Amino acid sequence: MADAVDGPPVGQHRPGDLAALDDRSLMALSQDGDGEAFGEIFRRHRDRMWAVAVRTTGDRELAADCVQEAFISALRRAGSYRGEAAVTTWLHRIVVNACLDRLRRDRTSPRRAGDLAELDLPDTHDRTSSAETGLDVRAALARLPENQRVALVLVDMHGMSVAEAAAVLGVAEGTVKSRCFRGREALAGMLRGVVGEPAGATGPSGARAADATSTSGSVVGTAARTREPEAGS
Amino acid sequence: MSTPQDFDPRPVEEDPTGMRALLSALPDPGPMPEDLVSRITASLAAELDWPVLDELATRRRRRPGRSLVVAAAAAVVVLGGGGLALSHGLPQSLVAQAGSADSAAAGGPAPMREFSDKSASGSAGSVVVVSTGTRYAASRLPAQAAQLSASDPVVSARVDGPADSGNASSALSSPSGARACASALGVPPAASIVVDVATVDGAPGAVLVALDAQGAGTAYAVGPTCGTGGPALLAGPVLLP
């Protein structure tokens, strides 16, 4: 760590000081202009926020832009954090919104979430069946309506509770559940289109069905977008 | 507005489709890539910096004989385009995540000397990226690079960004990009480097000075594509006095 021989200090904190603080304390320091405290928040949450962004956008390049934009936005808006939600909830909300805003802006661009299968598809000869399954599922996920996809990312992929996801998304808990149920059904429908049988028919995960017969890793052409009757929020 | 979905009594865990388990079993995207960490780190540092630029300049003028703050870890100072914050307000926690540490210059000896000290310690060399606005010429590389090497980049760096560099490589403007360029030039990781993103013979490019453990410098002029794809060497290497 810094050994300040002389001159202005590199940092205001001794090593480990910030790591010992909880998120809310770090936010309080950030609000007082302590950049190092926000840096610690970035360090703690960056991997999770990256994962959320990748899964929400379906595109690592786009996710990189979104998560960068989100952290800058969070820094600028640190003063508005009131402590009513957990810091991680607050960050998730900013990241998800950044992703959704970007996806909406780029909707007419050829590089959007729905193009995941085409963009990231490796040589089929190199693909293992588990990789195929993952590609199928990710491609199908990318073709879900955004609100269903985000709900599934938060609840099913990141293990968030319905209440937490509702706080992140700013909707009612019932809306989150509705989006999850409908998203899963749509996803299963898409995968049935790939494998030719009910996605959940071979086991609790449905993975084996996708494993058994998927060949292209793409559900392009089978992915009928489902429309969700918007639940009240 | 409420709909029947709001009152769905089923727990969210209930999933006859099997999709929940399938989704949860997908592999994680992994940690945030290092280059993105560096990129965001630099952006955050720039955000933090703007209000303290004048204060930093004042401090530097006020304390001309001070020695440097020496960070134990490898150093990164990104200057230009708002990165001057890194010489003052860069959070250590951010710097550390970028795989580097801050080198806060407080006047006195040029940061170069500090770099050579750290190179001698065997740790990864530090990276300084500046944008001085210098218009380099391949034919004058030895003299111009020597001037860069002898100057204090913190003082000389333009804080309003590399206006004269046109569309000079953004990759070279990042610490990881600068280090990748150095590697392509055969500069060992332990060497500290200073990269001035500028123009070379009127075109976007950069001058990279590598400092060995003894503080001896070697200069290269490179094109904006210098990086993992190749060195894009325009002139050099030139040993600096």
Contacts between the chains, C-beta under 8 A, distances in Angstrom:
chain1	res1	chain2	res2	distance
A	1	B	71	7.4
A	1	B	72	5.7
A	1	B	73	7.5
A	1	B	92	7.1
A	2	B	69	6.1
A	2	B	70	7.4
A	2	B	71	4.8
A	2	B	72	6.9
A	2	B	92	6.6
A	2	B	101	7.2
A	2	B	102	7.1
A	2	B	104	7.9
A	3	B	69	7.7
A	3	B	70	5.3
A	3	B	71	7.4
A	3	B	72	6.0
A	4	B	69	5.0
A	4	B	70	7.9
A	5	B	67	5.1
A	5	B	68	6.6
A	5	B	69	6.3
A	5	B	70	5.6
A	6	B	66	4.8
A	6	B	67	4.7
A	6	B	68	7.6
A	6	B	69	7.2
A	6	B	106	6.5
A	7	B	63	6.6
A	7	B	66	4.5
A	7	B	67	6.8
A	7	B	68	6.6
A	7	B	69	5.2
A	7	B	104	6.7
A	7	B	105	7.7
A	7	B	106	2.5
A	7	B	107	7.1
A	7	B	108	7.9
A	8	B	56	8.0
A	8	B	59	5.9
A	8	B	69	7.1
A	8	B	88	6.6
A	8	B	104	6.0
A	8	B	106	5.6
A	9	B	69	7.0
A	9	B	104	7.5
A	10	B	69	5.0
A	10	B	71	6.0
A	10	B	90	7.8
A	10	B	92	6.2
A	10	B	101	7.8
A	10	B	102	4.8
A	10	B	103	7.9
A	10	B	104	4.6
A	11	B	91	6.9
A	11	B	92	3.9
A	11	B	102	7.4
A	13	B	92	7.2
A	18	B	93	5.9
A	35	B	44	7.6
A	35	B	45	7.7
A	35	B	48	4.1
A	35	B	89	5.4
A	35	B	90	7.3
A	35	B	91	4.4
A	35	B	94	7.6
A	36	B	91	3.7
A	36	B	92	5.7
A	36	B	93	5.4
A	36	B	94	7.6
A	37	B	91	7.6
A	37	B	93	8.0
A	38	B	44	7.0
A	38	B	48	7.8
A	38	B	91	6.7
A	39	B	41	7.9
A	39	B	44	7.0
A	39	B	91	3.1
A	39	B	92	7.1
A	39	B	93	3.5
A	39	B	94	3.6
A	39	B	95	7.8
A	39	B	97	7.3
A	40	B	91	7.5
A	40	B	93	4.4
A	42	B	40	6.9
A	42	B	41	7.6
A	42	B	44	6.6
A	42	B	93	7.4
A	42	B	94	6.4
A	42	B	97	7.0
A	43	B	93	5.4
A	43	B	94	7.5
A	43	B	96	7.6
A	43	B	97	5.0
A	46	B	31	8.0
A	46	B	32	4.7
A	46	B	37	6.7
A	46	B	40	7.4
A	46	B	97	7.5
A	47	B	30	8.0
A	47	B	31	4.6
A	47	B	32	5.4
A	49	B	32	7.8
A	50	B	29	6.5
A	50	B	31	7.2
A	50	B	32	4.0
A	50	B	36	7.4
A	51	B	28	5.8
A	51	B	29	4.8
A	51	B	30	8.0
A	54	B	29	4.1
A	55	B	29	6.9
A	60	B	29	7.4
A	64	B	33	7.5
A	64	B	36	5.0
A	64	B	39	7.6
A	67	B	32	7.3
A	67	B	36	7.3
A	67	B	40	7.3
A	68	B	36	7.1
A	68	B	39	6.2
A	68	B	40	4.9
A	68	B	43	6.1
A	71	B	40	5.4
A	71	B	43	7.6
A	71	B	44	6.4
A	72	B	40	7.7
A	72	B	43	5.5
A	72	B	44	6.7
A	72	B	47	6.0
A	75	B	44	5.8
A	75	B	47	5.4
A	75	B	48	7.5
A	76	B	47	6.8
A	133	B	22	7.8
A	134	B	26	5.5
A	134	B	27	6.5
A	137	B	22	5.9
A	137	B	23	6.8
A	137	B	26	6.1
A	138	B	26	6.9
A	141	B	23	7.3
A	152	B	19	7.7
A	152	B	23	6.0
A	155	B	12	6.1
A	156	B	19	7.2
A	156	B	20	4.6
A	156	B	23	4.2
A	156	B	24	5.6
A	157	B	23	5.1
A	157	B	24	6.2
A	157	B	26	6.7
A	159	B	24	7.2
A	162	B	12	5.1
A	172	B	2	7.6
A	172	B	6	5.6
A	173	B	6	7.9
A	174	B	2	7.5
A	174	B	3	7.8
A	174	B	5	5.6
A	174	B	6	3.0
A	174	B	7	6.3
A	174	B	8	6.3
A	175	B	5	6.9
A	175	B	6	6.6
A	176	B	12	7.5
A	177	B	5	6.9
A	177	B	8	5.4
A	177	B	10	7.4
A	177	B	12	5.1
A	178	B	3	7.5
A	178	B	5	3.3
A	178	B	6	7.3
A	178	B	8	6.4
A	180	B	12	5.5
A	180	B	20	7.8
A	181	B	5	7.8
A	181	B	8	7.0
A	181	B	10	7.4
A	181	B	12	7.9
A	183	B	19	7.7
A	184	B	15	5.8
A	184	B	17	4.6
A	184	B	19	3.9
A	184	B	20	6.3
A	185	B	17	6.0
A	185	B	19	8.0
A	187	B	17	7.2
A	187	B	19	4.8
A	187	B	23	7.8
A	188	B	17	4.0
A	188	B	18	7.1
A	188	B	19	5.4
A	199	B	17	6.3
A	199	B	18	6.1
A	199	B	19	7.0
A	199	B	22	7.7
A	200	B	16	6.4
A	200	B	17	5.0
A	200	B	18	3.4
A	200	B	19	7.5
A	203	B	18	7.0
A	204	B	18	5.6
A	204	B	21	5.6
A	205	B	18	5.2
A	205	B	21	4.0
A	205	B	22	4.9
A	205	B	25	6.3
A	206	B	17	6.8
A	206	B	18	3.3
A	206	B	19	6.5
A	206	B	21	7.4
A	206	B	22	5.2
A	207	B	18	7.7
A	207	B	21	7.6
A	207	B	22	5.3
A	207	B	25	6.6
A	210	B	22	7.5
A	229	B	3	6.5
A	229	B	5	7.6
A	230	B	3	7.8
A	231	B	2	7.5
A	231	B	3	4.7
A	231	B	5	4.3
A	231	B	6	5.5
A	232	B	1	3.6
A	232	B	2	4.5
A	232	B	3	5.8
A	232	B	6	6.2
